[in-house]
Amino acid sequence: MTKIQIPYGTKQIDLNIEDAELLDAEDVDSRRTNNIEGLDVIKQTLSAPLGTKRLRELGASKTPEKIVIVVDDHTREAPTEKMLDALLEEIGEEYKDKIMLLVACGTHEPPTEEDLKRILGKYFDQYKYTLKIHDCDANDLVYVGTTSRGTSVRLNRNYVDADIKILTGDITLHYYAGFGGGRKSILPGISSRDTIQKNHALLVDEHARTANLEQNPVHLDMSEAASFAPPDFTLNIVAAGNGDLVDAYAGEMNKVFSKGVEVAKDLFCRDVPDLFDVLIVSAGGFPKDRNLYQATKAIENCYRVVASGGKLILVAECREGIGDKYFDAWMNDYATYEEAEAAIRTNFVLGGHKAFYMRNVMNLLELSIVSELDTHKLTTWQIKAYKSLSEALAGVKKDKVKIGIVEKGVDTLLVPTRR
């Protein structure tokens, strides 16, 4: 193969390994459609929504006093500013002062001002006085119903009280909800911590896995929860791992989600006929590798194509550290997969599920991490820790083993076609 660069934070790491196989970049680039400028694609989909009236028609019929637009937080890379450009034009100038932007954080730490400026662009200044950041522990969350799986659903009051509710976001892989997007902006996006924990405890089910919605209890529970306070309008996009817009879908939430999932599944899933002795996986750079909590999605997406006893090297800067205190604590407390599995079944704690997934992978292969994390901490977790990729590869006999490389691990699901 020729020399490539893989993402690491906001930088690139040069990598040149003879005969290594690049598993994602070329395929993704060949599938994306870039003949139409992204904003025009979004405007076109707003003009012909799926299963509902146009936003301008909804505004005319409801004469709303409060319009809430839910946007993704700092851990996602949706083109939020571009989506807001199109939405505000469609809604109309007369409703500009009726709009509130609500950042869907779930249980994540709230975004910084720098994060918000990156997410919202010019709209940070325009709406900073009506901008709200969801707090999953707020005392004014509104109960809207209990799902058939026993999840008591409490949501952000600003959203529930809005005359017009709008969801935005991207549809991409999710390792136990199947796919992000649609209903996920509500649960976990603007739900209470208890609601999120109850829903996420369903992830131990065998059907709760990446790119699967069939009989997936996490997805089905999210969808039921969203039906208690459904949005009036949803705008979701699908983007390639490099951020280029592939398509956009607007209208009724479930129709939008179904349409987007069809494209996302084709875009992000890779059939891989051969197993690899060594797999080098970049999470995809910042913000996907801002912390280990986020970057572990790349491990979960890619480990299945590593031969038993092989080596997976995660390349993730993790400038913000581990990213979750419960993930950190569970990795300290549960040193084996069996211990983590017992804990996840009997004492589910959000964040602990990351330790459950990681211990599962470590039970099957050797895990190394190239990052800015504390090497001593990773070593105590039985993970090989390095500060450079060259150091991680120093003991690998590159001419003797089969090596694979993934540039955008968070956005690539590797599916082995044989075992």
C-alpha positions as CSV (number, residue, x, y, z in Angstrom):
1,M,0.0,0.0,0.0
2,T,1.0,3.6,-0.4
3,K,1.7,5.9,2.5
4,I,-1.4,7.1,4.3
5,Q,-2.3,9.4,7.1
6,I,-4.6,8.3,9.9
7,P,-6.5,10.8,12.2
8,Y,-5.2,11.4,15.7
9,G,-6.9,14.3,17.5
10,T,-6.7,17.2,15.1
11,K,-3.5,15.8,13.6
12,Q,-2.6,13.0,11.2
13,I,-0.1,10.1,11.8
14,D,1.9,9.0,8.8
15,L,1.7,5.2,8.2
16,N,3.5,3.1,5.6
17,I,3.3,-0.6,5.9
18,E,3.9,-2.9,3.0
19,D,0.9,-5.1,2.0
20,A,-1.3,-3.7,4.8
21,E,-5.0,-3.5,3.7
22,L,-7.0,-0.3,4.1
23,L,-10.5,-1.3,5.1
24,D,-12.6,1.8,4.9
25,A,-11.5,5.0,3.2
26,E,-11.7,4.1,-0.5
27,D,-15.0,2.4,-0.2
28,V,-16.6,5.3,1.7
29,D,-15.3,7.9,-0.8
30,S,-16.6,6.0,-3.7
31,R,-20.1,5.8,-2.3
32,R,-20.6,9.4,-1.3
33,T,-22.5,11.8,-3.5
34,N,-20.9,15.2,-3.7
35,N,-22.3,16.6,-6.9
36,I,-24.7,18.8,-5.1
37,E,-23.7,21.3,-2.4
38,G,-24.7,20.2,1.1
39,L,-27.0,23.1,2.0
40,D,-28.9,22.6,-1.3
41,V,-29.4,18.9,-0.5
42,I,-30.9,19.9,2.9
43,K,-33.1,22.6,1.4
44,Q,-34.4,20.2,-1.2
45,T,-35.4,17.6,1.4
46,L,-37.2,20.3,3.5
47,S,-39.3,21.2,0.5
48,A,-40.6,17.6,0.1
49,P,-40.8,16.1,3.6
50,L,-41.8,12.5,4.3
51,G,-45.1,11.9,5.9
52,T,-45.8,15.4,7.2
53,K,-46.5,19.0,6.1
54,R,-43.7,21.4,5.3
55,L,-42.4,23.3,8.3
56,R,-43.7,26.6,6.9
57,E,-47.1,25.1,6.7
58,L,-46.9,23.8,10.2
59,G,-45.9,27.3,11.4
60,A,-48.9,28.9,9.5
61,S,-51.4,26.4,11.0
62,K,-50.1,26.6,14.6
63,T,-48.9,30.2,14.9
64,P,-46.4,29.0,17.5
65,E,-45.1,31.0,20.4
66,K,-42.3,28.6,21.1
67,I,-40.3,26.5,18.6
68,V,-37.7,24.2,20.0
69,I,-34.9,22.8,17.8
70,V,-33.0,19.9,19.3
71,V,-29.4,19.7,18.2
72,D,-26.6,17.2,18.7
73,D,-23.9,17.9,21.4
74,H,-20.2,18.2,21.1
75,T,-19.6,14.4,20.8
76,R,-21.2,14.3,17.4
77,E,-20.2,15.8,14.0
78,A,-23.5,16.6,12.5
79,P,-23.4,19.8,10.2
80,T,-25.7,21.6,12.7
81,E,-25.0,25.1,11.5
82,K,-25.9,24.1,7.9
83,M,-29.0,22.4,9.1
84,L,-30.0,25.5,11.0
85,D,-29.4,27.6,7.9
86,A,-31.9,25.6,6.0
87,L,-34.5,25.2,8.8
88,L,-34.6,28.9,9.7
89,E,-35.1,29.8,6.1
90,E,-37.9,27.2,5.8
91,I,-39.6,28.3,9.0
92,G,-39.6,31.9,8.0
93,E,-38.3,35.2,9.3
94,E,-41.4,35.9,11.3
95,Y,-40.7,33.1,13.7
96,K,-37.0,33.9,14.3
97,D,-37.6,35.2,17.8
98,K,-39.8,32.2,18.8
99,I,-36.9,29.7,18.4
100,M,-35.0,28.0,21.2
101,L,-32.0,25.7,20.6
102,L,-31.8,22.8,22.9
103,V,-28.5,20.8,23.0
104,A,-29.2,17.1,23.5
105,C,-26.4,16.0,25.9
106,G,-27.9,12.8,27.4
107,T,-25.6,12.0,30.3
108,H,-22.5,13.6,28.6
109,E,-20.7,16.5,30.3
110,P,-22.1,19.8,29.1
111,P,-20.3,21.4,26.1
112,T,-17.9,24.3,26.7
113,E,-18.4,27.7,25.1
114,E,-15.7,26.6,22.5
115,D,-17.7,23.5,21.8
116,L,-20.9,25.4,21.3
117,K,-19.3,27.8,18.9
118,R,-18.0,24.9,16.9
119,I,-21.4,23.2,16.8
120,L,-23.6,26.3,16.2
121,G,-21.3,28.6,14.3
122,K,-23.0,32.0,13.9
123,Y,-26.1,30.8,15.8
124,F,-24.2,30.7,19.0
125,D,-24.3,34.5,19.2
126,Q,-27.7,34.8,17.6
127,Y,-29.4,32.4,20.1
128,K,-27.1,32.5,23.2
129,Y,-29.8,34.0,25.3
130,T,-32.3,31.3,24.5
131,L,-29.9,28.5,24.1
132,K,-30.4,25.6,26.5
133,I,-28.2,22.7,27.4
134,H,-30.1,19.6,28.5
135,D,-29.4,18.5,32.1
136,C,-30.4,14.9,32.7
137,D,-30.5,15.6,36.5
138,A,-32.7,18.7,36.4
139,N,-35.6,18.7,38.8
140,D,-38.2,20.0,36.4
141,L,-38.1,17.1,33.8
142,V,-41.6,16.1,32.7
143,Y,-43.0,12.5,33.0
144,V,-44.6,11.5,29.7
145,G,-45.2,7.8,30.1
146,T,-43.8,4.4,30.9
147,T,-42.8,2.0,28.1
148,S,-43.8,-1.6,27.8
149,R,-40.3,-2.6,29.0
150,G,-40.8,-0.6,32.2
151,T,-38.8,2.5,31.3
152,S,-40.3,5.6,33.0
153,V,-39.8,8.4,30.6
154,R,-39.0,11.9,31.8
155,L,-38.0,14.6,29.3
156,N,-36.7,18.1,29.1
157,R,-39.5,20.6,29.9
158,N,-38.6,23.1,27.2
159,Y,-39.1,20.4,24.6
160,V,-42.3,19.0,26.0
161,D,-43.9,22.5,26.3
162,A,-42.9,23.7,22.8
163,D,-45.6,24.4,20.2
164,I,-43.4,23.0,17.5
165,K,-40.8,20.4,18.3
166,I,-38.0,19.8,15.8
167,L,-35.2,17.2,15.9
168,T,-31.9,17.4,14.0
169,G,-28.9,15.1,13.9
170,D,-27.1,12.5,11.9
171,I,-27.8,8.8,11.3
172,T,-24.7,6.7,11.9
173,L,-23.7,3.5,13.6
174,H,-24.5,2.9,17.3
175,Y,-23.1,-0.2,19.0
176,Y,-26.2,-1.2,21.0
177,A,-29.0,1.0,19.6
178,G,-28.2,-0.2,16.1
179,F,-28.1,3.3,14.6
180,G,-28.0,6.8,16.0
181,G,-30.5,9.4,14.7
182,G,-34.3,9.9,15.0
183,R,-35.6,8.7,18.3
184,K,-32.2,8.9,19.9
185,S,-32.3,12.7,20.0
186,I,-35.1,12.2,22.6
187,L,-33.8,9.1,24.4
188,P,-31.1,9.5,25.5
189,G,-30.7,13.1,24.1
190,I,-33.1,15.0,26.3
191,S,-34.1,12.3,28.9
192,S,-33.5,12.0,32.6
193,R,-30.6,10.0,33.9
194,D,-32.9,7.3,35.3
195,T,-34.7,7.0,32.0
196,I,-31.4,6.6,30.1
197,Q,-30.0,4.0,32.6
198,K,-33.2,1.9,32.4
199,N,-33.1,1.9,28.6
200,H,-29.4,1.3,28.3
201,A,-29.6,-1.7,30.7
202,L,-31.3,-3.5,27.8
203,L,-27.9,-3.6,26.0
204,V,-27.1,-7.1,27.4
205,D,-29.6,-8.6,25.0
206,E,-28.0,-10.4,22.0
207,H,-30.1,-8.3,19.5
208,A,-28.7,-5.0,20.9
209,R,-25.8,-4.7,18.6
210,T,-24.3,-2.4,15.9
211,A,-26.4,-1.9,12.7
212,N,-29.2,-4.1,14.0
213,L,-32.7,-2.9,14.7
214,E,-34.6,-6.2,14.4
215,Q,-35.8,-7.3,17.8
216,N,-33.3,-4.8,19.3
217,P,-34.9,-3.9,22.7
218,V,-32.8,-0.7,23.2
219,H,-34.0,0.7,19.8
220,L,-37.6,-0.5,20.4
221,D,-37.7,1.1,23.9
222,M,-36.3,4.4,22.5
223,S,-38.9,4.4,19.8
224,E,-41.7,3.8,22.2
225,A,-40.4,6.5,24.6
226,A,-40.2,9.0,21.7
227,S,-43.8,8.3,20.8
228,F,-45.0,9.7,24.1
229,A,-43.8,13.2,23.0
230,P,-43.2,12.9,19.3
231,P,-41.5,15.7,17.3
232,D,-43.5,17.7,14.8
233,F,-40.6,17.5,12.4
234,T,-37.3,15.8,12.0
235,L,-34.3,16.6,9.9
236,N,-31.5,13.9,9.8
237,I,-28.5,13.6,7.6
238,V,-26.2,10.8,6.6
239,A,-22.5,11.8,6.2
240,A,-19.5,9.7,5.2
241,G,-16.7,9.1,7.8
242,N,-14.8,12.1,6.3
243,G,-17.8,14.4,7.1
244,D,-19.0,14.8,3.5
245,L,-22.8,14.9,3.2
246,V,-24.3,11.8,1.5
247,D,-28.0,12.7,1.8
248,A,-30.6,14.3,4.0
249,Y,-34.1,13.3,5.0
250,A,-36.9,15.4,6.6
251,G,-40.4,14.9,7.9
252,E,-42.1,12.4,10.2
253,M,-39.5,11.0,12.6
254,N,-39.9,7.2,11.9
255,K,-40.1,7.6,8.1
256,V,-37.0,9.8,8.2
257,F,-35.1,7.4,10.4
258,S,-36.0,4.3,8.2
259,K,-34.9,6.0,5.0
260,G,-31.7,7.2,6.5
261,V,-30.9,3.8,8.0
262,E,-31.1,2.1,4.6
263,V,-28.4,4.4,3.3
264,A,-26.3,4.3,6.5
265,K,-26.2,0.5,6.5
266,D,-24.9,0.4,3.0
267,L,-22.4,3.2,3.7
268,F,-20.9,2.1,7.0
269,C,-21.0,-1.7,7.0
270,R,-18.0,-3.6,5.4
271,D,-18.0,-7.3,4.6
272,V,-14.5,-8.6,5.3
273,P,-13.6,-12.0,4.0
274,D,-10.3,-12.5,5.9
275,L,-9.3,-12.1,9.5
276,F,-6.3,-10.0,10.5
277,D,-3.4,-10.7,12.9
278,V,-3.0,-7.0,13.6
279,L,-5.7,-4.3,13.1
280,I,-4.8,-0.7,13.5
281,V,-7.9,1.3,14.2
282,S,-8.1,5.1,14.4
283,A,-11.3,6.3,16.1
284,G,-11.5,9.0,13.4
285,G,-9.8,12.0,15.1
286,F,-11.3,14.8,17.1
287,P,-14.1,15.0,18.4
288,K,-14.5,11.2,18.1
289,D,-11.4,10.5,20.0
290,R,-11.8,13.4,22.5
291,N,-11.9,10.8,25.3
292,L,-11.7,7.0,25.7
293,Y,-15.4,6.8,26.5
294,Q,-16.2,7.9,23.0
295,A,-13.3,6.3,21.2
296,T,-14.2,2.7,22.4
297,K,-16.9,2.7,19.8
298,A,-14.2,2.1,17.3
299,I,-13.0,-1.0,19.1
300,E,-16.5,-2.4,19.3
301,N,-17.1,-1.8,15.6
302,C,-13.9,-3.4,14.4
303,Y,-12.7,-6.2,16.7
304,R,-14.6,-9.0,15.1
305,V,-12.2,-9.2,12.1
306,V,-9.2,-9.8,14.3
307,A,-8.1,-13.4,14.5
308,S,-8.4,-15.1,17.9
309,G,-5.4,-14.0,20.0
310,G,-4.5,-11.3,17.5
311,K,-3.8,-7.7,18.2
312,L,-6.0,-4.5,17.9
313,I,-4.2,-1.2,18.2
314,L,-6.6,1.7,19.0
315,V,-5.3,5.1,17.9
316,A,-7.1,7.8,19.8
317,E,-5.7,11.0,21.3
318,C,-8.1,11.2,24.3
319,R,-7.1,14.7,25.1
320,E,-9.9,14.8,27.7
321,G,-8.9,11.6,29.5
322,I,-11.1,8.6,30.2
323,G,-14.3,10.7,29.8
324,D,-16.6,9.0,32.4
325,K,-16.0,8.2,36.1
326,Y,-18.1,5.0,36.1
327,F,-16.2,3.6,33.1
328,D,-13.0,4.4,34.9
329,A,-14.2,2.9,38.2
330,W,-15.5,-0.3,36.5
331,M,-12.3,-0.9,34.7
332,N,-10.5,-0.6,38.0
333,D,-13.0,-2.8,39.9
334,Y,-13.7,-5.6,37.4
335,A,-10.5,-7.1,36.0
336,T,-12.2,-9.8,33.9
337,Y,-15.0,-10.1,31.4
338,E,-16.8,-12.5,33.7
339,E,-16.8,-10.0,36.6
340,A,-17.9,-7.1,34.3
341,E,-20.7,-9.3,32.9
342,A,-22.0,-10.2,36.3
343,A,-22.0,-6.5,37.3
344,I,-23.8,-5.3,34.2
345,R,-26.6,-7.8,34.8
346,T,-27.0,-7.2,38.5
347,N,-26.0,-3.6,39.1
348,F,-26.2,-1.7,35.8
349,V,-24.6,1.8,35.9
350,L,-24.3,4.0,32.8
351,G,-20.7,4.2,31.9
352,G,-20.0,0.7,33.4
353,H,-21.3,-0.7,30.1
354,K,-18.2,0.6,28.4
355,A,-16.1,-1.6,30.7
356,F,-18.3,-4.6,29.9
357,Y,-17.7,-4.1,26.2
358,M,-14.0,-3.5,26.6
359,R,-13.4,-6.5,28.8
360,N,-15.3,-8.7,26.3
361,V,-12.9,-7.6,23.6
362,M,-9.9,-8.1,25.8
363,N,-11.1,-11.7,26.5
364,L,-10.6,-12.4,22.8
365,L,-7.5,-10.5,21.7
366,E,-4.6,-8.3,22.8
367,L,-5.6,-4.7,23.1
368,S,-3.1,-1.8,22.7
369,I,-3.9,1.9,22.9
370,V,-1.9,4.8,21.4
371,S,-3.0,7.9,23.2
372,E,-2.2,10.8,25.6
373,L,-3.7,8.8,28.5
374,D,-1.9,7.8,31.6
375,T,0.1,4.7,30.6
376,H,0.2,3.4,34.2
377,K,-3.6,3.4,34.4
378,L,-4.0,1.5,31.1
379,T,-1.3,-1.0,32.2
380,T,-3.1,-1.7,35.4
381,W,-6.2,-2.4,33.2
382,Q,-4.0,-5.0,31.4
383,I,-4.0,-2.8,28.2
384,K,-0.7,-2.2,26.4
385,A,-0.2,1.6,26.4
386,Y,1.9,3.7,24.0
387,K,2.5,7.3,23.2
388,S,3.3,6.7,19.5
389,L,2.1,4.2,16.8
390,S,5.7,3.4,15.8
391,E,6.3,2.3,19.4
392,A,3.2,0.1,19.4
393,L,4.3,-1.5,16.1
394,A,7.9,-2.0,17.2
395,G,7.5,-5.7,18.1
396,V,5.3,-6.6,15.1
397,K,7.0,-8.6,12.4
398,K,5.2,-6.8,9.6
399,D,6.3,-9.2,6.8
400,K,5.0,-12.2,8.8
401,V,1.5,-11.1,9.7
402,K,-1.7,-9.9,8.0
403,I,-2.3,-6.2,8.9
404,G,-5.4,-4.2,8.4
405,I,-5.9,-0.4,8.9
406,V,-9.1,1.5,9.6
407,E,-9.1,5.3,9.4
408,K,-12.6,6.0,10.7
409,G,-13.3,3.3,13.3
410,V,-16.3,5.0,14.9
411,D,-18.0,5.1,11.5
412,T,-17.0,1.7,10.1
413,L,-18.6,-1.6,11.1
414,L,-16.4,-4.5,9.9
415,V,-18.4,-7.7,9.4
416,P,-16.5,-10.9,9.1
417,T,-17.9,-13.2,6.4
418,R,-16.1,-16.2,7.7
419,R,-14.7,-17.4,11.0
